Amino acid sequence: MKNLNRIGVHCSVANGLHNAFQEAKRLGINTFQIFTRNQRQWQPPPLKEEVIARFHQEKEKHKEITPIFSHASYLINLASPDPRQWKRSVEALKDEMQRAQQLHLAFVIVHPGAHKGSGEKEGIKTIHRALEEVLQKSFKPLLLIENTAGQGTTLGYRLEQLKAIVAPFPESQVGIALDTCHLFAAGYDFSNEKGWAQLMRTLEKYRLLSRLHAWHLNDSFYPLGSRKDRHAHIGKGYIGKEAFALVLKTFPLLPKVLETPKGEGKDEENLRQLYELL
């Protein structure tokens, strides 16, 4: 029986964006996530036409790999109370969306940011202003807000916060991505069927299931409710394998990518763990 699950990794784009397809082919995966720009720069140079063309050529050759999407820079803080950092974050996210559109990617995933002491309510208002400005241009890729672990003053670690962030915007423009490590660190115990059912009810309650477009599959180095964001290899953390089996079973067609620690043979081993759960 053909496996319909969309399982992949965050692929390296060292030596060119198109090289992500070679890594995907080597790993035998059918979806992947990439960075489309240098994560340490606020204003990287624009994509060259030849880079875009080469990526499209590889994408056409590997139609079985879908969807392909990007993760926005970790520098971005849409909740920042600092006007200068907020503006830089908005411009950076516009650039991320533009790059995704040029590469014909399905969506861009971004962390909502930290309020830095301004408070939850004010921080969410600041995120709304940022998203309104970014979405003034009708980008084709979806913008997905990722849940967080809740370290410091980061927003989006509670599902009611995630709902408050995305609710003002149409589903055709803004959705969500869920990270398993972040969910667990934020206090959602879905490590067994009872906990998983409760998580599904909570997502339904906040009308987030219809906005869910992707998963990040990571075990948690820290225990439940730690609010610490440190990823662990599948089955090597506090979440346990049963939870990942439930994700795979419940959401076979949604892309699920690993963001587990890199290292020689580590992606292969984590993928093997997931395939065994199928």
N, C-alpha and C positions, 0 to 999 in steps of 0.2 A: 504493500500500500504506500502510495506516495505521501511523503510528509508535507502537510500544508502549513505547518508552523513556520512563521517568519522569525528566524533566529540569526543574530549576527553579533558584531563587535564594533567598537569604535576603532576605525581603521586609520593607520598612519598615512599621512600625506607627505612624508619626507621625500624630497626630490621630485615633487609634483603631485597635484591633486589626482591625476589619472592613475597614479600608482596604487590608490586605494582599491581599485578593481583587481589588481594583481594579488594583493593581500587577500581580498575576498575570495578570489578563485582558489588560492592556495589553501585557505581554510575551509572551503566548501560551503560558505554561508550564502544566504539569499536575501540579506538586507544589511545595511551598515550605516553608521553615523561618522561624520568627519568634522574637522575644523576647516573652514574655508579661508581663514586668515591667521596671522601670527597672534597668539593669545596674549603676548606681552606688549603689544603695541596698540595705542589708541587710534592711530591713523595709519594703517598699513597701506601700501600702494594698491591701486585698483587692479582687478584681474585683467591680465592681458588677453587679447582676442585669441591668440594661439593656445593659451591655457584653457580657455572656455571651449574652443573647438576640439581640442584633444580629449577633454572630459566628455563631451557629447559623443565623440567617436566610440570611446570605451563604453559609455552608457548604452549606445545603440547595439554594440556587440554583446552586451551582457544584459539583455532584457529580463532575464530570469531573476536578476537582483533588483528587488523593489519592495518597499520604497527606500529611497536614499535621502538622508536628511542631515542637517548640520546642528552643531551645538554652538551657541553664541559664546563670546568671550566671557571669562570669569571676572574681568575687570568691570563689567557693566553692573551698575546699581541703580535700578529704576526707582527705588524708594529713597534715594539719597536726599537729605535736607540741604545739602550743599549745592547751591545753584550751578556752580561750575562743573562739579562732578555729575550732577543730574543731566546737564546739557551734553556733556561728553558721552554719557551713557546712551542718551537718546540718539545722538548722531551715530554712535557705534552700532546700535541695534538697527537703525535704518540701513547702514552699510551691510550688516549681516543679511538683512532681508533682500537687499539688492543683489548681493552675491548669490544667494540661494535662487533667486529668480533667474539670473543669468545662467546658472548651472542646471536649471529645471529640477530643483530639489522639491521634495514634497512639503517639508516644513522646517522651521527653525525652532530649536528648544532654548529657552532662556530661564535663568533663575530670577525670581521676582526682586530680590535685593533685600537690604537691611535698612531699618529706619534710623539707626544711629542715635537713638534717644528721643526722636520726635514723637514716638508713640505709634501703636498699631493703626489706629484710625487715620492719623495724618499720613502715615507711611503708605497705606492703601490708596488714599486720595492722590498721593504723589505718583504712585504707579499708574493710576488711571490717567493722569495728565500725560505721562510719558507714552502710554499705549495710544492715546488719542492722537498724539503728534506723529507717532510712527505710522499709524494706520491711515493717516490722511491720504497717503498714496496707496492705491489698491494693489498691493502685492499679491501675486498668485499663490506663493507658498503660505501655508497656515503658520501662525505664530503660536507655539505651545509653551505655556507656563509650567515649569517643573516644580513639584513639591520639594520642600527642603527638610533638613534634619532639625532645624531650629536652633542652631548654634548662635550665641550672641543675640543680636536683635533681628536676625533674618526672619522674613515673613514667608508665609506659605507652608508652614510646617503642620498647621492644623487644616483639615479639609474645609472647615467653615471659612477660614481665611482665603483658601484657594478659590472657593465659590465667590466670595466677595470681590476678589480680584478680577475674575473673568466674567461675572454676571452681566455687567453693562454692555458687553460686546457680543455681536452675533457669532453663532457657532461656525459660520463660514469664514470667520477671520481669526478667532481666538479659541484655542482648545487647551488641553492639559497633557502633560507627560508625567508618569508616576515612576519614582525610583524606589525599589524595594528596601534598600538600606535606609533611605530617608524616612520612609513610612514607619519602619520598625523603630528607628532612633527617636522618632517623634511620639512614640507611644502606642502605635497601632499593632497589636499582636495578631498577625494572620498566619502564624506558624502551624496552625491545624485547621481542620475543616470548619469548626465552630467559629474560630476567629476570622477566617476567610469570609464566611457567610455574613458576619457582622460588618466587616469592611465593605462588602458589596451593598449591604443595606444602607450604610452611611453614604457611600458614593451616590446611590440612587436618591437618597433623601436630599442631597445637595445638588441633584441634577448634573452630576459630573460624568456619569458613564457615557452619555452621548457626546461629551467633549473629549473623551479619552482616545488618544491616537497612537501612543507609544509607551513602552516600558523600558526602564533601565534595570537590568537584573544584576544585583550585587548583594552578597551576604554582608552582614554587619559585624565589624570588629568589636563594637561595643554593645552592651546589653540593651534590652527593651527600655525605651524612654530616656536614654542617655543624653539625647539631643546633641550627639557628637557624630560628625560626618566622616567616617572612615570605612571605606569599602574593604570587604574580605572576599576570598575565593568562595565559589559555590560549595556549600556544605562544610565550610571551614570556619563559619562564624556562628553568631547566636540565633540566626533565623532558622537554619535547618532546611533540609532538602524538600520536605513536604510542601512548604510554601511555594517553592518554584514549580513543583509539579502542578499545583493548583493554578498558578498563573498561566502555564503552558496549556492546560486543559481548558481553562475558561476563555482565554483570548488567543486562539490559535492564529488568527489572521492579522492581529496587530503586530507590528514590528517590536521585537524584544532584543535589545542589544546589551552586551556585557560592557561594564566599565570597571571590571575587576583589575587589580594591580597587574601591570605588564611584567614580562620576564620570559626567559627562554622556555617555550613550550606551554606557557601559562594559559594563553587563549585556547589552545588545543585541548588542554585538560579541562578547563571550565566548560567548553562546548561539549566535550564528551560527557560530562556530568549531566548537562541538560538533555542531551540526546538519550541518555540512559533513562531519564525520568519519563520520556515519551513512551 
